[in-house]
Amino acid sequence: MEKATPEPVDIAVVGSGPSGMIAALLLSHLSFTTTLIGPAPKPDARTTALLDASVSILSNIGVWPQIEPAAAPMRRMRLIDDTGHLIRAPEALFDCSEIDLETFGYNILNNDLNAVLQKALGASDVTRIEAFADAIRPGSDAVEIDIAGYEAPLRARLLAASDGRESRARDAAGISVQRWRYPQSALVANLAHDLPHDDTSTEFHTRHGPFTLVPLKGNRSSLVWVGAPREIEALGDLDDDAFAQAVEKHAKSILGRMRFEGGRQAFPLSGMKALTVGADRIALVGETAHVFPPIGAQGLNLSLRDVAALGDACAQIRKDRLDIGSAETLDRYARARRGDIDTRIFGVDALNRTLLADFLPAQMARSIGLYLAGRVGPLRRRLMREGVNPSSARVGRSLQM
């Protein structure tokens, strides 16, 4: 028997990953009637690094105190040039105390993050529908969303689309995307080790991409290993002990003996960018709007800035007594996000491609840049501030009112 027609709402969020759940919590926190549509999150042993600006957003909507106990602080970031190129930069160490922060951010298992967000949703005013959106139809005054098991569609003045890189909502809005691929794959895993990480994230720059160890609670770290597809495939075929030994060797044993804990996954690297982040009462957030390699801990942090900017745009439009699903709302949102999204995609892409370049001037430029970043104090501090809280994306004003 089908369920009754759901009540109309101000905003429907489609997609129930971390960015979708946080979007629903934030928009509800701003007193918009909000419905979240999507299945319950699947088990996910990967990790997410939440940088300082993201911690502020999560604090402002009241969920950070529940997240922090399960998260490991990242107080230092170390970059090591392990390319073997003719010209290499010296090791660079960045410390959060230089920019008056207690930590750059925190690293947390996705399973732990999702559990906190689900509990917060249960205690919020968000209406939760654990089902897929079957069809989405933008209209002149509302978006209609067909939901499996319901006799009639849900109507929302605005739809926040967080349903991933193959988004049905983005297609309904008629928004095109630009896609590209890299000659690389990535492998992620979690490991325990004998030596303490001292709250330090270590990134080795190799010929085939970054190899990064990010702190977890205790003597544990999460790994992101970017490399040539054949190399990554071979690592995936190793048994757990051999894999741990390969990681230890690649890490120069800086954390001592390694032991595999779980979460080993491999995937090809690609990128995607939507040509706009809003049209026809549909706003794109997270991986619906942008996808790039897992380098520099930028993925979910960029998504949370999308969410905060959308909240700002909706709050301002409501203050002006206009329609939150209007073209004006979406234009304001797009203007707020354009610079941040373009800058992050360009930066991650450029860093990754310079590692792959055999062109000597490109190698020189990269090495000189890393040298200056590590040795010139004002530049180093500027880069640290931009990394954790970009000046092109000062968002979340509506949460502080």
Backbone hydrogen bonds, N-H to C=O, Kabsch-Sander energy under -0.5 kcal/mol:
donor,donor_aa,acceptor,acceptor_aa,energy
3,K,149,G,-3.4
9,V,155,R,-2.2
10,D,33,T,-0.7
11,I,33,T,-2.4
12,A,158,L,-2.3
13,V,35,T,-3.2
14,V,12,A,-0.5
14,V,160,A,-2.2
15,G,13,V,-0.6
15,G,37,I,-3.0
21,M,17,G,-2.7
22,I,18,P,-2.6
23,A,19,S,-2.2
24,A,20,G,-2.3
25,L,21,M,-2.2
26,L,22,I,-2.8
27,L,23,A,-2.6
28,S,24,A,-2.1
29,H,25,L,-2.2
30,L,26,L,-1.3
31,S,28,S,-2.2
32,F,27,L,-2.0
35,T,11,I,-1.8
36,L,127,T,-2.8
37,I,13,V,-3.2
37,I,35,T,-0.5
38,G,129,I,-2.3
48,T,108,I,-2.7
50,L,48,T,-0.6
50,L,106,Y,-3.8
51,L,49,A,-0.7
52,D,104,F,-1.8
53,A,388,V,-1.7
54,S,51,L,-0.7
55,V,51,L,-2.2
56,S,52,D,-2.0
57,I,53,A,-1.8
58,L,54,S,-2.6
59,S,55,V,-2.3
60,N,56,S,-2.3
61,I,57,I,-1.1
62,G,59,S,-1.4
63,V,58,L,-2.0
64,W,58,L,-1.2
66,Q,63,V,-1.0
67,I,63,V,-1.1
67,I,64,W,-0.7
68,E,64,W,-2.8
70,A,67,I,-1.6
71,A,68,E,-1.7
72,A,107,N,-2.8
74,M,105,G,-2.6
75,R,73,P,-0.6
75,R,199,D,-2.2
76,R,199,D,-1.8
77,M,94,F,-2.4
78,R,201,S,-3.1
79,L,92,A,-2.9
80,I,203,E,-2.7
82,D,80,I,-1.0
82,D,205,H,-2.3
88,R,86,L,-0.6
92,A,79,L,-2.3
94,F,77,M,-2.9
96,C,75,R,-2.6
98,E,95,D,-1.7
99,I,96,C,-1.6
100,D,97,S,-1.5
101,L,96,C,-1.9
104,F,74,M,-2.7
105,G,74,M,-0.8
106,Y,50,L,-2.5
107,N,72,A,-2.6
108,I,48,T,-2.2
110,N,46,R,-3.2
111,N,44,D,-1.0
113,L,109,L,-2.3
114,N,110,N,-3.1
115,A,111,N,-1.8
116,V,112,D,-1.9
117,L,113,L,-2.3
118,Q,114,N,-2.6
119,K,115,A,-2.0
120,A,116,V,-2.4
121,L,117,L,-2.3
122,G,118,Q,-2.0
123,A,119,K,-1.1
124,S,121,L,-1.4
127,T,34,T,-2.5
128,R,126,V,-0.5
129,I,36,L,-2.9
129,I,127,T,-0.5
130,E,128,R,-0.5
131,A,129,I,-1.8
134,D,132,F,-0.8
134,D,146,D,-2.5
135,A,146,D,-1.0
137,R,144,E,-2.9
139,G,142,A,-1.6
143,V,156,A,-3.4
144,E,137,R,-2.5
145,I,154,L,-2.6
146,D,135,A,-2.5
148,A,132,F,-1.4
150,Y,147,I,-2.1
151,E,3,K,-2.5
154,L,145,I,-2.5
156,A,143,V,-2.1
157,R,9,V,-1.5
158,L,10,D,-1.6
159,L,281,R,-2.5
160,A,12,A,-2.9
161,A,159,L,-0.7
161,A,283,A,-3.4
162,S,14,V,-3.1
162,S,160,A,-0.7
167,S,164,G,-1.0
171,D,167,S,-1.3
172,A,168,R,-2.0
173,A,169,A,-1.6
174,G,171,D,-1.3
175,I,170,R,-1.9
176,S,174,G,-0.5
178,Q,273,K,-2.8
180,W,271,G,-2.2
182,Y,269,L,-2.0
184,Q,182,Y,-1.4
185,S,227,G,-2.7
186,A,267,F,-3.0
187,L,225,W,-2.2
188,V,265,Q,-2.7
189,A,223,L,-1.4
190,N,262,G,-2.3
191,L,221,S,-2.9
192,A,259,R,-3.0
193,H,219,N,-2.4
194,D,257,R,-1.4
195,L,255,L,-2.3
200,T,197,H,-1.4
201,S,76,R,-2.8
202,T,200,T,-0.5
202,T,213,L,-2.3
203,E,78,R,-3.1
204,F,202,T,-0.5
204,F,211,F,-3.2
205,H,80,I,-3.2
205,H,203,E,-0.5
206,T,204,F,-0.7
206,T,209,G,-1.4
209,G,206,T,-1.1
211,F,204,F,-2.5
212,T,224,V,-2.9
213,L,202,T,-2.7
214,V,212,T,-0.5
214,V,222,S,-2.8
216,L,220,R,-2.7
220,R,216,L,-0.6
220,R,218,G,-1.9
221,S,191,L,-2.8
222,S,214,V,-2.9
223,L,189,A,-3.3
224,V,212,T,-2.3
225,W,187,L,-3.1
226,V,210,P,-2.7
226,V,224,V,-0.6
227,G,185,S,-2.6
232,I,228,A,-2.3
233,E,229,P,-2.5
234,A,230,R,-2.2
235,L,231,E,-1.9
236,G,232,I,-1.9
237,D,233,E,-0.9
237,D,234,A,-0.5
238,L,234,A,-0.5
238,L,235,L,-1.0
243,F,239,D,-2.6
244,A,240,D,-2.3
245,Q,241,D,-2.1
246,A,242,A,-2.1
247,V,243,F,-2.2
248,E,244,A,-2.4
249,K,245,Q,-2.4
250,H,246,A,-2.2
251,A,247,V,-2.1
252,K,249,K,-1.5
253,S,248,E,-2.4
254,I,251,A,-1.7
256,G,253,S,-1.4
259,R,192,A,-2.6
261,E,190,N,-2.9
262,G,190,N,-1.2
265,Q,188,V,-2.2
267,F,186,A,-2.2
269,L,184,Q,-2.4
271,G,180,W,-3.0
272,M,291,V,-2.4
273,K,178,Q,-2.3
274,A,289,A,-2.6
275,L,176,S,-2.6
279,A,282,I,-2.2
282,I,279,A,-1.5
283,A,159,L,-2.9
284,L,277,V,-3.0
285,V,161,A,-2.5
288,T,285,V,-1.3
289,A,286,G,-2.3
290,H,286,G,-1.6
291,V,272,M,-2.8
295,I,293,P,-2.5
302,L,298,Q,-2.5
303,S,299,G,-1.7
304,L,300,L,-2.6
305,R,301,N,-1.5
306,D,302,L,-1.6
307,V,303,S,-2.2
308,A,304,L,-2.5
309,A,305,R,-2.2
310,L,306,D,-2.5
311,G,307,V,-2.3
312,D,308,A,-2.3
313,A,309,A,-2.5
314,C,310,L,-2.6
315,A,311,G,-2.5
316,Q,312,D,-2.3
317,I,313,A,-2.3
318,R,314,C,-2.4
319,K,315,A,-2.0
320,D,316,Q,-1.8
321,R,318,R,-1.7
322,L,317,I,-2.3
326,S,323,D,-1.9
330,L,326,S,-1.7
331,D,327,A,-2.5
332,R,328,E,-2.4
333,Y,329,T,-2.4
334,A,330,L,-2.6
335,R,331,D,-2.5
336,A,332,R,-2.0
337,R,333,Y,-1.5
338,R,334,A,-1.9
339,G,335,R,-0.6
341,I,337,R,-2.6
342,D,338,R,-2.4
343,T,339,G,-2.4
344,R,340,D,-2.4
345,I,341,I,-2.5
346,F,342,D,-2.4
347,G,343,T,-2.6
348,V,344,R,-2.5
349,D,345,I,-2.3
350,A,346,F,-2.9
351,L,347,G,-2.4
352,N,348,V,-2.2
353,R,349,D,-2.6
354,T,350,A,-2.2
355,L,351,L,-1.2
356,L,352,N,-1.0
357,A,353,R,-1.0
360,L,358,D,-0.5
362,A,359,F,-0.7
363,Q,359,F,-1.8
364,M,360,L,-2.6
365,A,361,P,-2.5
366,R,362,A,-2.2
367,S,363,Q,-2.4
368,I,364,M,-2.9
369,G,365,A,-2.3
370,L,366,R,-2.3
371,Y,367,S,-2.4
372,L,368,I,-2.7
373,A,369,G,-2.3
374,G,370,L,-1.9
375,R,371,Y,-1.5
376,V,372,L,-2.8
377,G,375,R,-0.8
380,R,376,V,-2.9
381,R,377,G,-2.7
382,R,378,P,-2.1
383,L,379,L,-2.6
384,M,380,R,-2.1
385,R,381,R,-2.4
386,E,382,R,-2.5
387,G,383,L,-2.1
388,V,384,M,-1.7
389,N,385,R,-2.3
393,A,390,P,-1.5
394,R,391,S,-0.6
395,V,393,A,-1.6
399,L,396,G,-0.8
400,Q,396,G,-0.6
400,Q,397,R,-1.3
401,M,398,S,-0.7
